[in-house]
Amino acid sequence: MKIVSGSIIRLRIPFVETFRHHLAARSFSDSIVVKLKTDSGLVGYGEGVPRSYVTGETQAACLQHIQSKLLPTVMQKEFPAFAATHLVAEVGRLISDESDADAVVWHAARCAVELALLDVCLKVGSNSLREALPPADHDVFYTAVIGSGSLASVTAMAKRCKAAGFRSVKMKITSMDALESVAAVRNILGPDVSFRLDANGAFDAEGAAALLDGLAPYDIQCVEQPIPRGDVAALATLQASSPVPIMADESLVTEADALELIRAQGVDYFNLRISKCGGIGRTLAIAKLAREAGIRVVLGCQVGETSILSAAGCHVASHLAEVRAVEGAYGTHLLVEDVADPPIMFSDGGLAPALTGIGLGCNVREDKLRHYAEEWIDV
């Protein structure tokens, strides 16, 4: 197999409604999609979602890095027929780890190229990612996510989540004022729905300690990233006295981050996100470190993912027996239109779809990619 051509697409797909948290307010998807074509005419697609406040990547820089650094390492080269069971590891070794001299971690860029290679390599062998990542014996149910907002808006959303039968709900919080909303949402959800919170680093250490103490009565599964990235010792201090488990998200981007958090006994949970962590292979490597250290795992997502990343997330969530919660697969619940037909999205109660099609298992429509492309570069 030889990759003979490729394209890099910068997307802008409007949201049904704006989604807000402490670090950003988003009203459209801003993914980078990579398309690869083989000498036999097969096409694979991958997606990354750059976030400057997480990995340092802007959308423009991510696109440029793929074009100048990553795609040259795979274009016009002959690849052997990899066995599906070893494909994730083999593809991971094919992608350059070259980086610039600054602090940027090129994980969204790497993820987009990795997924496109996986998709096309699987299609060459008429295999599904399901064969490379055999599912564990459990159903996957997605979490409903409530953005930060007024008491009226979050309680209205909580009622919708309850009526839809979600087993798990997450809410974004930005200040101590959120305690009133937490109490109201917990009351609406009742005791049988798992409820966790995400601060996106909104608090300093003192404020986070007060928040965690204030949350004790509400049976909170965990609080995600209560303080900003950068002070693992402070996270460990919070963890030691907190009545509520703590999860790392922005503090967990690389395997080195994972090892530092493990050594410091800094958190109870890891939030793994495929684009944030640099692709499926690196996500699974961090999940393995967590499992060995007794740290619980949630598989998160980047807000605005299309079905390309959602399909990858669905396979990883099914594969990880230890996953405690899963986010993503919003499809047209969030996007005015997805790039796949049908879109990969959860059904009633958050139940995940079973993906068995070849490649990643989603049918990408190039006409939709072109419709929502702000930039399209053929290489």
N, C-alpha and C positions, 0 to 999 in steps of 0.2 A: 504494500500500500504506500502511495505517495500523496502528500498534501500538495496540490498544484495551485491552489488559489485560496485567498481568504478575504474577509471583510471585517471592518470594525465599525460598529454602529452606536452612535450616541443617541439614546432615547429620551423622549419627553412625553409621557402619557399622563394626562390629567387624572387626579383622584376624584372620586365621587364627593368626598368632603375632606377638608384640611385635617391633618393629624398633627397634634402638638405634644411636645414633651419639653423638659428643661433645656435641652441643647439645640432644639430645632423645631420649626413648624413647617410641615411639608404639604404641598398641594399637588405634586406631580411626581411620577417615577423618573429617576435620572440614571438608569442603569447603562452600563456598557455591555453590548452584546458582540460576541465574536462568532463569525461564520467561517467554517473550514470546508473545503471541497476536495475530494480525492480524485485520482486519475481515472477511477471507474464511475465518477459522477455522483457518488454519495456525499451527503452534506450533514455536518454536525454543527450544533449551536451550543454556546456557553454564555454565561452571564456573570458579571461582577457588579457590585454596588459600592462605588467609592464613597467614603465618608471622611472628610478631612479631620474631624475631631476624634476619629477612632484610629485610623491607620495613617493619616497624613495625606492620603490621596485625594486630589480633586478630580472631577470628571475629565477635565482637559489633560491633566498630567497622566491619569490612568490610560487614556486613549493613546497618548504619545509613547508611554512606556511599552504598551503592547506592540505598537507599530515598530518602534526602533529597537527594542530589546528582546521581546518574547517571541513574536512570530518569526523573526529570522532564524531562530533555533529549531523550528519545526518545518518550515517551508522547503519544498523540493527535496525532501529526504525520504529514503525508503524505510518503512517501518515493518518489522516482522508481524506475523499474526500472533498476537498475545492471547494466552488462555484467559478466559473471563475471570477466573478465580484470582489471577495475579495482576489484572489490568490496572487497578487503581494505583498500586505501587509502581508498576512499570511506567505508566503515563507520568506519574509524579517525577520520576527520574529524568524524563525527556525535557522538562521545562527548565529553562535557565533560572538560576537564583541571583543573577546579576542585579545589583542595586546601585543607586547613586550614593554620593558621599553624605547626603543629609540623612535625617532620621526617618524618612518615609519607609514604611513596610509595604511592598507592592502586592498586597494580598488580594484586593479586588481584581487587579489586572491578572494576577496568576490564576485566580479562580476562574475567570472567564475563559482563559486559554485551556486550562485543565478540563473543564466541563465540555468544551467543544471537541477536544481530542478524545475524551472518553465517549462522547456521543457518537462520533464518526467511527472510532475503532470498534465499538460494540455493533454498529450497523454493518460494518464490513463482515463480521462473523454472524450476523443475524441474531445477536444476543441482546438481552435486556440487562440494564444495570442491576436488576433483581438477582441475576446470576452471579454478578461480581460481589454483591452485598446481600447475601441470603437473609431473608427476613427472620426475625426472632418470632417466637410464638406469643404474640400479643397484638391487640388492636392498637392503632394510633388515633388518639383524639386530640385535636388542636385546641389551643387556648384562645379565648376571646380576649381582645385587648381594648381597654378603655383609655383614651387619651386624657391628658390633664384638661381641666375646664371647671366651669361653675358647678355648684352642688346640683342644680337642676339638670345640667347636661349629663353629668356622670351618673346620676340616679336614673335618668331616662334610659341611658345605655345599659346600665345594670339590669333594668327590667327587661330590656330586649334580650340580653344574654340569658337571663333566667328562663324567659319564655321559649327561647330556642333550644334549651336543654344542654347548655354547655356544662361540662364537668369541671372546667378550670377557667379562671378569669384572672387577668393581670390589669392593674391600673397604674398609670403614670402619676407621680406626685412631685410637687415642686417646692412645697413649704410645709411648715407645721400646721397651717390652715387646713391642710388636706385631712387631718384627723377626723373632722366632722364628716367629710365625704367617705372616708374609710368606714366609719361606723354605719353610715347610711347604706353603703353598698353591701357591707357584710350582712346587714339586716335583711336586705332584699334577696341576696343570694341564699341565705340560710346556711346551716352548718355543714351541709353535705357537699358544697362546691368548694374546691380548692381555690384559695385567693392569695395572690402574691402582689407585691408592689415594686415599682421601678422608679428610682430617683434620678438616674442618669447623672450621678455626681452632684446633685443640687445642694448638698449640705457640707458644712465644715465638720470636723470631728466632734465638736461639742454639740452642734445642732443635731448631728446624726445620732449621738448617744441619747439625747432627749427624745428624738423621734422614735427610736427603737423601744425605749421604755414606755412611751405613750401607746405603742401598738400592741402591747402585751395582752390586752383583753380581747383582741379581735381574731385570734386563731389565724395568723398570717403564715403562709407556707414559708416565705422568705422575702427579704428586701434586697432588691438588686441595686448594686453600685451606689450605696448611700453617700460616699465621698468621691471626689475626682480621682482619676488614675494618678499614680505616682508615689503614693505613700503606703507601701504594703504593711509596714509596721503599725501604722494607724488603723488599717483594716483589721489586723490581728488583735489590736487592743480592743476595738469595738466588738469583735467576734467573741473575745473572752468573757465579756460581761453582758452581752446582748441576750434578752429573752426571746429574740426572733432570729432565726437563721439568716445568714448573709450570703449573697451571691455576687460573684465577680463577673462583670461584662466588659466595660471599657478597659479594666485592668488586666484583661485576659485576651491578648491578641496573638502571642507566639507561644511556642513550647517553652521558651525560656521564662516567659511570664508565668506559665503554669507551674514550672518547677520552683520558682521563687515563692509563689503563693502556697504551694504545698509545704515547702521548708518552713515558712513562717506560720503555718497553720492559720492562714489569714481568712479563709472563707469556708462555708459549708457546701456551697454550690458553685459550679462553673456554668456560665452561659456560653455555649458554643454556637457560632454562626458561621456558615460555610464560607461566605464571602469575606467576613472579618478575619477568619483563621487561615485563609489562603487556599481553599479548595477542600475537596472531600478527604484526600489523603492526610493532610495536616489536621483536619478536624478529628479524624479517627485516632490520630496519634495522641492528641490532647485528651480525648475521651479515654484512651488506654491509661494514660498517666493518672487521670482522675479515678478510674476504677481501682487501680493499684493502691491509691492513697486513701480510698474510702470517701472520696468527695462525690456528691451527687451531681447529676448532669441534666441540664435543660438544653434542648436544641432550639435556639432562637432564629430570628430572621432579620433582614434589613427591610425597613418599611418601604414598600413600593416595588418589591421583587415581582418579576413576571413569572409565568409558568415554567420558564427554563430553570430558574433557581428553585422554585417550589417543587418541581419534580425531583431534583437532586435531594432536597431536604426531606421529601417524603420517603425516598429510598433509605436515607441515612437514619431517619427516625424509626423506620420499620426494622432496620438492622441492629440498632443498639438496644439490647435487652434491658439495659439499666436506665434508659432515659425516663426522667420523671415528669416532663412536660414538653410540649412541642408548640412552636409558633410558626405562622406562615400560611401559605396556600390560600391567600385571600382572593386571588383572581378578581372577578368583577364585583365582589363585595367592596373592594377599594378602588380598583382601576376602572375608568369608564369603558375601557376595552383592553383585553389581554392580547398577547401576540400569538397565543396558541388556540387551536380550535379542536376540541373543547378546552376551555381553560382548566388548569389543575387547581382545584379548590375544595375545601372541606364541605361536607354535607351536614345534615341535621345533627345537632349536638356536637359538632366539630369533628365528626368521623372522617378520617383520612381516606382518600381514594386508593384503591389497589392498582398499582401501575405495573403492567406486564408487557407493554409494547417494547419494541426493540429500541436500543439506545437509552436515552434518559426516560423515554416513555411519554413524551409530549409531541404533539403535531404542530410545529411552528409554521406560521403563515408569513411568508416573505412579504406579501402585499401589506400586511399589518405592520411589519417592521418598517417598511418604506414609508408608510403613512405617518408614523410617529417618530421617524428619524430626524433629528436636528442636524446630524452629520453622518455621512456614509463614506467610508474610505475603503477602496479596494486595493489589495496588496498582492 
